[in-house]
């Protein structure tokens, strides 16, 4: 199978988590009403799912190093489908949350194996460029999912959204079973031992480049989390927008992701991965400043917010995608574990921070915008510090297939 097809499939595996989140965003009010649940508890469907994705990734990478990428995808997607079924037949919000946790544990196979497969096939600049391509495909979730969710809600109730998740996951599972080749060069029969887990963790944290970008991923994912969790409440409380119009406004920002990754792939070739990430962080800081200024001046409107978030989206996944490549690149022999630890760390940390900040923000657009600005300042400052310490040094090897 041509590697480009495999990368596109990896992008779809990456977007399974985004699809599973974004398709539900237009349905928050409907779920709360139908299940007689508080809006905040419905909002927990996002961090609960993502925390489970992060926890699942902690073991998924080691399992894929031992048993192969295909075996973990098949097992994970099967568990995800089971979680969907639990949610479909739920009669209260707690059962839906339980189903979402199952979905997250199973769905964790998607991002961890996707990143591992890309690392199996590439290293260096080619790793970063193909990671950017996979992230561009990932934008399928943020664009299509909320629109599909809103369209389904015009005809069916919120349970139909879970049926759509089931169809998507089943399609990915079928492709894996019938078409996907195994990409790991050599399975490690000892990969799941506790001693190996500890050794690999130490290896990641003692490698300066990996340690820095792993920590940065937690900051970036926290920013993404407060966008996902709070946007439905922000549009509803500040502009009275829900349902189909919210889905359209939310989906628009997915085009920013695609534009950002097209630019990312080109800049990686010309100025390198780390400098591209720093440039992305600078852009992120500027647009975050604009969002905060407009919100503080009480000039924000729904379409203006959507437009500003398109520009915002061009930048934050440039930093996150490049951070993933820079964390993974030094660890080709433990690519599965590194991918899983990267996902675990960034998503569990961000889920905790996102859930706590949601209580504090509560749909207040000024508070939310200042939070975005804070994360942007931290990200840009950290990357400038990194650049100052690694000036005139090459942080990543020339691209090659591995």
MIVO-918411 format. One line per 5 residues: number of its first residue (from 1); for each residue x, y, z of C-alpha. Coordinates in steps of 0.5 Angstrom, whole numbers, plus 2048, in hexadecimal, padded with zeros to 3 digits. Last residue first. Layout:
N
NUM	X:Y:Z ~ ...
END
This chain:
402
402	81B:80A:810 ~ 819:80F:80B ~ 81D:815:80B ~ 81D:81C:80D ~ 823:81F:810
397	825:81F:817 ~ 821:823:81D ~ 824:828:822 ~ 829:82B:81D ~ 82D:830:821
392	82E:837:81F ~ 82A:83A:825 ~ 827:834:82A ~ 827:838:830 ~ 824:83E:82D
387	81F:83A:829 ~ 81D:836:82F ~ 81C:83D:833 ~ 818:840:82D ~ 814:839:82D
382	812:83A:834 ~ 810:841:834 ~ 80B:840:82E ~ 808:83A:831 ~ 807:83E:838
377	804:844:835 ~ 7FF:840:830 ~ 7FD:83C:837 ~ 7FC:843:83A ~ 7F8:846:834
372	7F3:840:834 ~ 7F2:841:83B ~ 7F1:848:83A ~ 7EC:847:834 ~ 7E8:842:839
367	7E7:847:83E ~ 7E5:84C:839 ~ 7E0:847:836 ~ 7DD:845:83D ~ 7DA:83E:83B
362	7DB:83B:842 ~ 7E2:83D:842 ~ 7E4:83B:849 ~ 7E0:834:849 ~ 7E3:833:842
357	7EA:834:844 ~ 7EA:82E:849 ~ 7E7:82A:843 ~ 7EC:82D:83E ~ 7F2:82C:843
352	7F0:825:845 ~ 7EF:823:83D ~ 7F6:827:83B ~ 7FA:823:840 ~ 7F7:81C:83E
347	7F7:81E:836 ~ 7FE:820:836 ~ 801:81B:83A ~ 7FE:815:838 ~ 7FF:817:830
342	806:818:831 ~ 807:812:835 ~ 803:80E:830 ~ 807:811:82A ~ 80E:80F:82E
337	80B:808:830 ~ 80A:807:828 ~ 810:80A:826 ~ 815:806:82A ~ 81A:804:825
332	819:80B:822 ~ 81A:80F:828 ~ 81E:816:826 ~ 818:818:821 ~ 812:817:826
327	812:81D:82A ~ 814:821:824 ~ 80E:81F:820 ~ 809:820:825 ~ 80C:827:826
322	80B:828:81F ~ 804:826:81F ~ 802:82A:825 ~ 806:830:823 ~ 802:830:81C
317	7FC:82E:820 ~ 7FC:835:823 ~ 7FD:839:81D ~ 7F8:838:818 ~ 7F3:837:81D
312	7F4:83E:820 ~ 7F2:841:819 ~ 7EC:83D:818 ~ 7EA:83F:81F ~ 7EB:846:81D
307	7E5:845:818 ~ 7E1:841:81D ~ 7E1:847:822 ~ 7E0:84C:81C ~ 7DA:848:81A
302	7D7:847:821 ~ 7D8:84F:823 ~ 7DE:852:828 ~ 7DE:859:829 ~ 7DE:859:831
297	7E4:85D:831 ~ 7E7:857:835 ~ 7E5:852:830 ~ 7E8:856:82A ~ 7EE:856:82E
292	7EF:84F:830 ~ 7ED:84D:829 ~ 7F3:851:827 ~ 7F8:84F:82C ~ 7F6:848:82A
287	7F7:849:823 ~ 7FE:84C:824 ~ 800:847:829 ~ 7FE:841:824 ~ 802:844:81F
282	808:844:823 ~ 807:83D:825 ~ 807:83B:81E ~ 80D:83F:81D ~ 810:83B:822
277	80E:834:81F ~ 811:836:819 ~ 817:838:81C ~ 817:831:81F ~ 815:82D:819
272	81A:830:814 ~ 81B:837:810 ~ 819:834:809 ~ 817:82D:809 ~ 813:82E:80F
267	810:835:80D ~ 80D:831:807 ~ 809:82B:80B ~ 807:831:810 ~ 804:835:80B
262	7FF:82F:809 ~ 7FE:82D:810 ~ 7FC:834:812 ~ 7F7:835:80C ~ 7F4:82E:80E
257	7F3:830:815 ~ 7F0:837:813 ~ 7EB:833:80F ~ 7E9:82F:816 ~ 7E7:836:819
252	7E1:836:814 ~ 7DE:830:818 ~ 7DD:834:81E ~ 7D9:83A:81A ~ 7D5:835:816
247	7D3:830:81C ~ 7D1:836:820 ~ 7CC:838:81B ~ 7CA:831:81B ~ 7C8:830:822
242	7CA:836:827 ~ 7CB:83E:827 ~ 7C8:842:82C ~ 7CE:847:82B ~ 7D2:848:832
237	7CE:842:835 ~ 7CE:83D:830 ~ 7D4:83E:82C ~ 7D8:83E:832 ~ 7D5:838:835
232	7D6:834:82E ~ 7DD:837:82E ~ 7DF:835:835 ~ 7E1:82E:835 ~ 7E5:82E:82E
227	7E8:834:82F ~ 7EB:833:836 ~ 7ED:82C:833 ~ 7F1:82F:82E ~ 7F5:834:833
222	7F6:82E:837 ~ 7F9:82A:831 ~ 7FE:82F:830 ~ 800:830:837 ~ 801:828:838
217	805:828:831 ~ 80A:82C:834 ~ 80C:827:839 ~ 80D:822:834 ~ 810:827:82F
212	816:829:835 ~ 817:821:837 ~ 817:81F:830 ~ 81D:824:82E ~ 820:823:835
207	821:81B:835 ~ 821:819:83C ~ 819:81A:83C ~ 818:815:837 ~ 81D:810:839
202	81B:810:840 ~ 814:80E:83D ~ 817:809:839 ~ 81A:806:83F ~ 814:806:844
197	810:802:83E ~ 815:7FD:83D ~ 816:7FC:844 ~ 80E:7FB:844 ~ 80E:7F6:83F
192	80A:7F8:839 ~ 80F:7F8:834 ~ 813:7F2:835 ~ 810:7EE:82F ~ 813:7F4:82B
187	810:7F3:824 ~ 815:7F5:81E ~ 814:7F9:818 ~ 80D:7FC:81A ~ 809:7FE:814
182	804:7F8:813 ~ 800:7F9:80D ~ 7F9:7FC:80D ~ 7F4:7F9:808 ~ 7EF:7F4:80B
177	7EF:7F5:812 ~ 7F1:7FC:813 ~ 7EC:7FF:80D ~ 7E6:7FB:811 ~ 7E8:7FE:818
172	7E8:805:815 ~ 7E1:804:812 ~ 7DF:801:818 ~ 7E1:807:81C ~ 7DE:80C:817
167	7D7:808:817 ~ 7D7:808:81F ~ 7D9:80F:81F ~ 7D3:811:81B ~ 7CE:80C:820
162	7D1:810:825 ~ 7CE:817:822 ~ 7C8:813:821 ~ 7C7:813:828 ~ 7C6:81A:828
157	7BF:81A:826 ~ 7BD:819:81E ~ 7BB:81E:818 ~ 7BE:825:81A ~ 7C3:822:81F
152	7C6:81E:819 ~ 7C8:824:815 ~ 7CB:827:81B ~ 7CF:821:81D ~ 7D1:821:816
147	7D3:828:816 ~ 7D7:827:81C ~ 7DB:821:81A ~ 7DD:824:813 ~ 7E1:829:814
142	7E5:828:81B ~ 7E5:820:819 ~ 7E8:821:812 ~ 7ED:826:815 ~ 7F1:81F:816
137	7F3:81F:80F ~ 7F7:825:810 ~ 7FA:822:816 ~ 7FC:81C:812 ~ 7FF:820:80D
132	803:824:813 ~ 805:81D:815 ~ 808:81C:80E ~ 80C:822:80E ~ 80F:821:815
127	811:81A:814 ~ 814:81C:80D ~ 818:821:811 ~ 81B:81C:815 ~ 818:815:815
122	813:811:811 ~ 80F:80A:810 ~ 80F:808:817 ~ 80F:80F:81A ~ 808:80F:816
117	806:809:819 ~ 807:80B:820 ~ 803:811:81F ~ 7FD:80E:81C ~ 7FE:808:822
112	7FE:80D:827 ~ 7F8:812:824 ~ 7F3:80C:822 ~ 7F5:807:828 ~ 7F2:80C:82D
107	7EB:80B:82A ~ 7EA:805:82E ~ 7EC:808:835 ~ 7E8:80E:832 ~ 7E2:80B:830
102	7E2:807:837 ~ 7E2:80E:83A ~ 7DC:810:836 ~ 7D8:80A:838 ~ 7D9:80C:83F
97	7D7:813:83E ~ 7D1:811:83A ~ 7CF:80D:840 ~ 7D0:812:845 ~ 7CC:817:840
92	7C6:812:841 ~ 7C2:80E:83D ~ 7C8:80B:839 ~ 7C6:806:833 ~ 7CA:80A:82E
87	7D0:80B:833 ~ 7D1:804:834 ~ 7D1:803:82D ~ 7D6:808:82C ~ 7DB:805:831
82	7DA:7FE:82E ~ 7DC:802:827 ~ 7E2:805:82B ~ 7E4:7FE:82E ~ 7E4:7FB:827
77	7E8:801:824 ~ 7EE:7FF:829 ~ 7EE:7F8:828 ~ 7EF:7F9:820 ~ 7F4:7FF:821
72	7F8:7FB:826 ~ 7F9:7F5:822 ~ 7FA:7F9:81B ~ 800:7FD:81F ~ 804:7F7:821
67	804:7F2:827 ~ 809:7F5:82B ~ 80B:7FC:829 ~ 803:7FC:828 ~ 802:7FA:82F
62	807:7FF:831 ~ 804:805:82E ~ 7FD:803:830 ~ 7FF:803:837 ~ 7FF:80B:839
57	7FB:80C:833 ~ 7F5:809:837 ~ 7F6:80E:83C ~ 7F6:814:837 ~ 7F0:812:833
52	7EC:811:83A ~ 7EE:818:83C ~ 7EB:81A:835 ~ 7E5:817:836 ~ 7E4:819:83D
47	7E6:820:83B ~ 7E1:821:835 ~ 7DB:81D:839 ~ 7DC:822:83F ~ 7D8:827:83B
42	7D2:823:83C ~ 7D3:824:844 ~ 7D4:82B:843 ~ 7CD:82C:83F ~ 7CA:828:845
37	7C6:822:843 ~ 7BF:821:842 ~ 7C1:81B:83D ~ 7BD:81E:837 ~ 7BE:825:839
32	7C6:825:83B ~ 7C6:820:834 ~ 7C3:826:830 ~ 7C7:82B:833 ~ 7CD:828:831
27	7CB:825:82B ~ 7CF:82A:826 ~ 7D6:828:829 ~ 7D4:821:829 ~ 7D7:820:822
22	7DD:824:824 ~ 7E0:81F:829 ~ 7DF:818:826 ~ 7E2:81C:81F ~ 7E8:81E:823
17	7E9:818:826 ~ 7E9:814:81F ~ 7ED:819:81C ~ 7F3:816:81D ~ 7F1:810:81A
12	7EF:813:814 ~ 7F6:817:814 ~ 7F9:810:814 ~ 7F5:80D:80F ~ 7F7:813:80B
7	7FE:811:80C ~ 7FD:80A:80A ~ 7FA:80D:804 ~ 801:811:803 ~ 805:80B:804
2	803:807:7FE ~ 800:800:800
END
